[in-house]
């Protein structure tokens, strides 16, 4: 008895299977393409037919809409029952109200609430669309038609029966032909060729060719498989080295990225420190030196006039005023320095309550100057309560100070997206912001100084006219920057000033964790001073 394995699988069965599968696949693809073509063509035809029907019904409905005759409109729509695939239809008058519908058994709520655009579309197994009812150039209303897909389904059932019959007959003929073209040597060679093709196309060397017989083809199969084994081993070594190299490159890249990020942060801090030092040097050499010179001058004058008590009191008063001026300047520098190094946690801050506190703080000044302050519907935003209080206090204080008449101050809030804001604001567009506008009717200033007023110790008016250190608006700018926002100003001489403060409605990335912890521990209460 001979070993069946050495002979392999009978060639008849293998060739028959291959031919049947190939023929079946070809027939299947052909039928699939046919069905797709019929599906697309039928949808186009159905849409064209429904559009034509809609045009006819719309043309027959002009009189009913023109004379407001719902009965005539109903009779026109009833004619659609001759088309068993029309499941719903209705007419809308020129105001968009339902005028007549078909069939009568359907509720008005089952129809669209109003007419849509002139278009037809397939939706939920139906074809529906709107057709304008036009007389001349006047649109009297709109027609809505809805058709089912029954005709297409019926046609596909017939085609399926025909396709099944054709495929069955074709496969039977293939079976008969395959029995006439079988060869004993074909299967091993085809198997070896298929394996070689798979390796060539997919570059996979784990597959092996099947050995069917102990003959020349079997020896060729053994040699081919041995070659695949050698290539597979080499590829494994190459992949291992490649993986190790990629890991090393990835590690070095991460190290470089971390180093670059650290250097960028250090450079930014150094640049900021240099700017702060430059400003402080300017203050020390100008603003702080001015009261110091006065103290020295009046001290020398008082010493030279020791025998004149009246002059000595005057000089002492000048010295005291200069000392107070220097103390105020030093205090302002310290406040500015604290803001530069601030790392306070963020809380939900009710700006309306903060505004009420600011008005309470300035109550005496408001009464003295007969000022009127309007601020309503200010939102709750994440922020540092003390700094936001200081921000509004400085802006309201400036508005009260720089006004030669009864101050009229308005504070409004507008929520806007980053993309909706002006390009000059230069803030990230992925966030939402609140715009606080503080407008007054004060003395104003020339627009060319709009940037200068936010510089530390920069003043537009003499000290004798308006008291102050010249740091208030610099503090405002620093506070807004601490919150990830921006402050701008518009003004005209004698026509008042408007400050625009843009603050994020979301917590800055560096403060998200702190705010989350505060909300967890305090129950999310709003924070004010």
C-alpha positions in Angstrom: 0.0 0.0 0.0 1.5 3.3 -1.1 1.8 6.4 1.2 -0.9 8.8 0.3 1.1 11.7 1.7 3.9 11.3 -0.8 1.4 11.6 -3.7 -0.2 14.7 -2.2 -3.8 15.8 -2.6 -5.4 14.6 -5.8 -4.9 17.1 -8.6 -8.5 16.8 -9.6 -9.9 18.2 -6.4 -7.3 21.0 -6.2 -7.8 22.2 -9.7 -11.5 21.9 -9.5 -11.5 24.0 -6.2 -9.3 26.6 -7.7 -11.3 27.0 -10.9 -14.6 27.0 -9.0 -13.4 29.6 -6.6 -11.9 31.8 -9.3 -15.0 31.6 -11.4 -17.3 32.1 -8.4 -15.3 35.1 -7.4 -15.4 36.6 -10.9 -19.1 36.0 -11.1 -19.6 37.4 -7.6 -17.7 40.6 -8.4 -19.5 41.0 -11.7 -22.9 40.6 -10.1 -21.8 42.9 -7.3 -20.8 45.5 -9.8 -24.1 45.0 -11.6 -26.1 45.4 -8.4 -24.1 48.6 -7.5 -24.7 50.0 -11.0 -28.4 49.1 -10.8 -28.6 50.6 -7.3 -27.0 53.9 -8.3 -29.0 54.1 -11.6 -32.3 53.3 -10.0 -31.7 55.9 -7.3 -31.0 58.5 -9.9 -34.1 57.4 -11.9 -36.3 57.4 -8.9 -35.1 60.9 -7.9 -35.7 62.1 -11.5 -39.2 60.6 -11.5 -40.1 62.1 -8.2 -38.8 65.5 -9.3 -40.9 65.3 -12.5 -44.0 64.3 -10.4 -43.3 67.1 -8.0 -43.1 69.7 -10.8 -46.5 68.4 -12.2 -48.2 68.5 -8.8 -46.7 71.9 -8.0 -47.9 73.3 -11.3 -51.4 71.9 -10.7 -51.4 73.5 -7.2 -50.8 77.1 -8.1 -54.5 77.9 -8.4 -55.3 76.3 -5.1 -52.6 78.3 -3.3 -53.3 81.5 -5.2 -57.0 81.4 -4.2 -56.4 79.9 -0.8 -58.6 76.9 -1.6 -57.6 74.0 0.7 -60.3 71.8 -0.9 -58.7 72.1 -4.3 -55.3 71.5 -2.9 -56.5 68.3 -1.2 -58.1 67.0 -4.5 -54.8 67.7 -6.3 -52.8 65.7 -3.7 -55.4 62.8 -3.6 -54.4 62.2 -7.3 -51.1 60.8 -5.9 -52.8 57.6 -4.7 -52.4 56.3 -8.3 -48.7 56.0 -7.4 -48.6 53.4 -4.6 -45.0 54.3 -3.7 -45.9 57.9 -2.6 -46.4 57.6 1.2 -46.8 61.2 2.1 -47.3 64.6 0.5 -48.2 68.1 1.6 -48.5 71.7 0.5 -47.2 74.7 2.5 -48.4 78.3 1.9 -46.0 81.1 1.3 -45.9 81.7 5.1 -44.5 78.2 5.6 -47.7 76.8 7.2 -49.2 73.4 6.4 -52.0 74.1 3.8 -53.0 70.6 2.7 -51.7 67.0 3.1 -52.0 63.5 1.8 -53.1 60.9 3.0 -55.8 62.4 5.2 -55.2 59.7 7.9 -51.7 61.0 8.7 -51.4 63.6 11.4 -50.0 67.0 10.6 -47.3 66.4 13.2 -45.9 63.6 11.0 -45.0 66.1 8.3 -42.0 68.5 8.4 -42.8 71.6 10.5 -41.9 73.9 7.6 -40.7 73.8 4.0 -37.0 73.1 3.4 -34.6 73.9 0.6 -35.4 72.9 -3.0 -33.6 69.5 -2.9 -34.3 65.7 -2.9 -32.5 63.3 -0.6 -32.6 59.7 0.6 -33.3 59.5 4.3 -34.2 56.5 6.5 -35.2 54.3 3.6 -37.3 57.0 1.9 -36.8 59.6 -0.8 -38.1 63.0 0.1 -37.8 66.5 -1.1 -39.3 70.0 -1.5 -40.5 71.6 -4.7 -41.4 75.4 -4.8 -44.8 76.2 -6.1 -44.2 79.2 -8.4 -46.5 81.3 -10.6 -44.6 83.5 -12.8 -41.8 84.9 -10.6 -43.9 84.6 -7.4 -43.5 81.7 -5.1 -46.9 80.8 -3.7 -45.7 78.0 -1.4 -43.8 74.7 -1.3 -44.7 71.0 -2.1 -43.3 68.1 0.0 -43.2 64.6 -1.4 -42.0 61.4 0.3 -41.7 58.1 -1.6 -40.7 54.6 -0.3 -38.1 52.3 -2.0 -40.5 49.5 -2.7 -39.9 49.6 -6.4 -36.2 49.2 -6.0 -36.6 46.3 -3.5 -38.9 44.5 -5.9 -36.5 44.9 -8.7 -33.5 43.7 -6.6 -35.5 40.5 -5.7 -36.0 39.7 -9.4 -32.4 40.4 -10.1 -31.3 38.2 -7.2 -33.2 35.2 -8.6 -31.7 35.7 -12.0 -28.2 36.2 -10.6 -28.5 33.0 -8.5 -29.6 31.0 -11.5 -26.8 32.4 -13.7 -24.1 31.6 -11.1 -25.4 28.1 -10.6 -25.3 27.3 -14.3 -21.9 28.9 -14.7 -20.4 27.0 -11.8 -21.8 23.8 -13.3 -20.0 24.5 -16.6 -16.8 25.3 -14.7 -17.0 22.0 -12.9 -17.3 20.2 -16.2 -14.4 22.1 -17.8 -12.1 21.7 -14.8 -12.2 17.9 -15.1 -10.8 18.1 -18.6 -7.7 20.3 -17.8 -6.3 18.6 -14.7 -2.6 17.7 -14.6 -0.7 15.8 -11.9 2.2 18.2 -11.7 0.2 21.5 -11.7 -0.7 21.6 -8.0 2.8 21.4 -6.5 4.2 24.0 -8.9 1.2 26.3 -8.4 1.6 26.0 -4.6 5.3 26.8 -4.8 4.5 29.8 -7.1 1.8 31.1 -4.7 4.3 30.9 -1.8 6.9 32.8 -3.8 4.4 35.5 -4.8 3.3 35.9 -1.2 6.9 36.4 0.0 7.6 38.8 -2.8 4.5 41.0 -2.3 4.2 41.0 1.5 7.9 40.5 2.4 7.0 37.9 5.0 9.5 35.1 5.3 7.7 33.0 7.9 5.6 31.1 5.3 6.8 27.8 3.9 6.0 26.1 0.6 4.1 22.8 1.0 5.9 19.7 -0.2 3.6 17.3 -2.1 5.9 14.7 -3.7 9.4 13.2 -3.4 10.5 14.2 -6.8 12.3 17.1 -8.5 9.5 19.5 -7.5 9.9 18.3 -3.9 13.7 19.0 -4.0 13.0 22.5 -5.4 10.5 23.0 -2.6 13.0 22.0 0.1 15.7 24.4 -1.4 13.1 27.2 -1.5 12.1 26.7 2.2 15.8 26.5 3.3 16.4 29.8 1.6 13.4 31.4 3.4 14.7 30.1 6.7 18.1 31.8 6.1 16.4 35.1 5.1 14.1 35.0 8.1 17.1 34.6 10.5 18.9 37.5 8.9 15.8 39.7 9.0 15.3 38.9 12.7 18.8 40.1 13.5 18.3 43.2 11.4 15.0 44.0 13.2 16.6 43.5 16.6 19.4 45.9 15.8 17.0 48.4 14.2 14.8 48.3 17.3 17.8 48.9 19.6 18.9 51.8 17.4 15.4 53.4 17.4 15.3 53.1 21.2 18.6 54.8 21.6 17.5 57.6 19.2 14.2 58.0 21.0 16.0 58.3 24.4 18.5 60.8 23.1 15.7 62.8 21.4 13.8 62.9 24.7 16.9 64.1 26.5 17.5 66.8 24.0 13.8 67.9 24.1 13.9 68.1 27.9 17.2 70.0 27.8 15.9 72.5 25.2 12.7 73.0 27.2 14.6 73.7 30.4 17.0 76.1 28.5 14.0 77.9 27.0 12.4 78.4 30.4 15.7 79.6 31.9 16.3 82.0 29.0 12.7 83.4 29.4 13.3 83.9 33.1 16.6 85.5 32.5 15.2 87.9 29.9 12.3 88.8 32.3 14.8 89.3 35.2 16.9 91.5 33.0 13.9 93.6 32.0 12.9 93.9 35.7 16.4 94.9 36.6 16.5 97.5 33.9 13.3 99.0 35.1 14.4 99.0 38.7 17.7 100.6 37.7 15.7 103.3 35.9 13.6 103.9 39.0 16.6 104.0 41.3 18.4 106.5 39.1 15.4 108.8 38.4 12.3 108.5 40.5 13.9 107.4 43.8 16.8 109.9 43.4 14.4 112.8 42.9 12.9 112.8 46.5 16.4 111.9 47.9 17.9 115.0 46.2 15.1 117.2 47.7 15.8 115.8 51.2 19.5 116.5 50.9 18.8 120.0 49.5 16.3 121.1 52.1 18.4 119.6 54.8 21.3 121.7 53.8 19.0 124.8 53.5 17.6 124.1 57.0 21.1 123.8 58.4 22.1 127.1 56.8 19.0 128.8 58.1 19.1 127.4 61.6 18.2 130.8 63.1 15.0 131.2 61.1 12.2 128.9 62.6 9.7 129.8 59.9 12.0 128.6 57.1 13.1 125.6 59.0 9.4 124.5 59.4 8.9 125.0 55.6 12.1 123.1 54.8 11.1 120.3 57.3 7.7 120.1 55.6 9.4 119.7 52.2 11.7 117.0 53.7 8.7 115.2 55.2 6.8 115.3 51.8 9.8 114.0 50.0 10.3 111.2 52.5 6.6 110.3 52.1 7.1 110.3 48.3 10.1 108.0 48.6 8.2 105.7 51.0 5.3 105.5 48.5 7.7 104.8 45.7 9.5 102.0 47.6 6.1 100.5 48.6 5.0 100.5 45.0 8.3 98.8 43.9 7.7 96.1 46.5 4.1 95.6 45.4 5.3 95.3 41.8 8.1 92.9 42.8 5.6 90.7 44.7 3.4 90.5 41.6 6.4 89.5 39.5 7.1 86.5 41.8 3.5 85.6 42.6 2.4 82.0 42.4 -0.9 82.2 44.3 -3.6 79.6 43.7 -6.7 80.4 41.6 -10.2 80.6 43.0 -13.6 81.2 41.4 -13.9 85.0 41.8 -17.3 86.8 41.5 -16.3 90.1 39.8 -19.7 91.6 40.7 -18.9 91.2 44.4 -15.4 92.4 43.9 -16.8 95.5 42.2 -19.2 96.2 45.1 -16.2 96.0 47.5 -14.2 98.5 45.4 -17.2 100.9 45.4 -17.3 100.6 49.2 -13.6 101.3 49.5 -14.0 104.5 47.4 -17.3 105.5 49.1 -16.0 108.8 50.4 -14.4 109.8 47.1 -17.5 108.9 45.2 -19.6 111.1 47.5 -17.1 113.9 47.4 -16.9 114.0 43.6 -20.6 113.0 43.1 -19.5 110.2 41.0 -21.9 107.6 39.3 -20.5 104.1 38.8 -22.5 101.5 36.8 -21.5 97.8 36.9 -24.0 95.0 36.5 -23.9 91.3 35.5 -20.2 90.8 36.0 -19.3 87.1 35.7 -17.5 84.6 37.9 -14.1 83.7 36.6 -11.0 81.8 37.9 -8.4 84.1 39.4 -6.4 85.4 42.3 -9.0 87.3 44.4 -6.5 89.9 45.9 -5.0 90.7 42.5 -8.4 91.1 40.8 -9.5 93.4 43.6 -6.4 95.4 43.1 -7.0 95.5 39.3 -10.5 96.9 39.6 -9.5 99.2 42.4 -6.7 100.8 40.4 -8.8 101.2 37.3 -11.7 102.8 39.3 -9.3 104.9 41.3 -7.7 106.3 38.1 -11.2 107.0 36.7 -12.1 109.0 39.8 -8.8 110.8 40.0 -8.3 112.0 36.4 -11.7 113.7 36.1 -12.4 117.5 36.4 -16.2 117.0 36.5 -18.7 114.6 38.1 -17.2 111.2 37.1 -19.4 108.8 35.1 -17.9 105.3 35.1 -19.3 102.3 33.4 -18.1 98.7 33.8 -19.4 96.1 31.4 -18.5 92.5 30.7 -18.7 90.6 27.4 -17.9 86.9 26.9 -16.2 86.1 23.6 -14.1 83.4 22.0 -10.5 83.9 21.2 -11.3 83.8 17.4 -13.9 86.5 17.7 -11.5 89.0 19.3 -9.3 91.5 17.4 -6.0 90.3 16.1 -4.2 93.1 17.9 -5.1 91.4 21.3 -2.7 88.5 20.4 -4.2 85.9 22.8 -4.6 82.1 22.2 -7.8 81.5 20.1 -8.5 78.1 21.7 -9.8 79.7 24.9 -12.9 81.8 25.9 -12.4 85.2 27.4 -14.4 87.8 29.3 -13.8 91.4 28.1 -14.1 93.9 31.0 -14.6 97.5 29.7 -14.0 100.3 32.2 -15.1 103.6 30.5 -15.0 107.1 32.1 -15.6 110.7 31.1 -12.3 112.0 32.5 -9.6 114.2 31.0 -8.3 111.5 28.7 -4.9 111.6 27.0 -3.2 111.5 23.6 -3.5 108.1 21.9 0.2 108.1 21.2 0.9 107.4 24.9 -1.4 104.3 25.0 1.6 101.9 25.6 3.6 104.3 27.7 1.1 104.5 30.5 1.6 100.8 31.4 5.3 101.2 32.0 6.4 101.4 35.6 6.7 105.0 37.0 5.6 106.5 33.8 3.3 109.6 34.3 1.5 111.8 31.7 0.7 114.6 34.2 2.8 116.5 36.7 2.9 115.4 40.3 1.5 118.7 41.4 -1.6 118.3 39.3 -2.4 114.7 40.1 -0.9 112.8 43.1 0.4 109.3 42.6 3.5 107.1 42.0 2.9 106.2 38.4 2.9 102.5 39.0 -0.9 101.8 39.2 -1.4 100.9 35.6 1.9 98.9 35.5 0.4 96.8 38.4 -2.8 96.4 36.4 -0.8 95.1 33.4 1.2 92.7 35.6 -2.0 91.4 37.2 -3.6 90.7 33.9 -0.5 88.9 32.6 -0.5 86.8 35.7 -4.0 85.7 34.7 -3.0 84.9 31.1 -4.8 87.9 29.7 -4.2 91.3 28.2 -5.1 94.9 28.8 -5.5 97.7 26.2 -6.7 101.3 26.3 -8.3 103.9 24.0 -8.6 107.6 24.9 -9.1 111.1 23.6 -8.0 114.3 25.3 -11.0 115.7 27.1 -13.4 112.9 26.0 -12.6 110.2 28.5 -10.7 106.9 28.6 -11.8 103.2 28.1 -9.7 100.3 29.4 -10.3 96.8 28.0 -9.2 93.9 30.1 -9.3 90.4 28.5 -9.3 87.6 31.2 -9.6 83.8 30.4 -12.8 82.1 31.4 -10.7 78.9 31.9 -7.9 78.4 34.4 -4.3 78.8 33.0 -2.5 75.5 32.6 -0.1 76.2 35.5 -3.0 76.8 37.9 -5.5 74.1 36.9 -4.4 71.7 39.6 -4.5 74.3 42.4 -8.0 75.4 41.5 -9.2 71.8 41.3 -7.9 71.2 44.9 -9.6 74.4 46.1 -12.9 73.4 44.6 -12.7 69.9 46.2 -11.8 71.2 49.6 -14.1 74.3 49.7 -17.1 72.9 47.7 -16.6 75.3 44.8 -17.6 78.5 46.7 -17.1 81.8 45.0 -14.1 83.7 46.4 -13.9 87.5 47.0 -11.9 89.6 49.3 
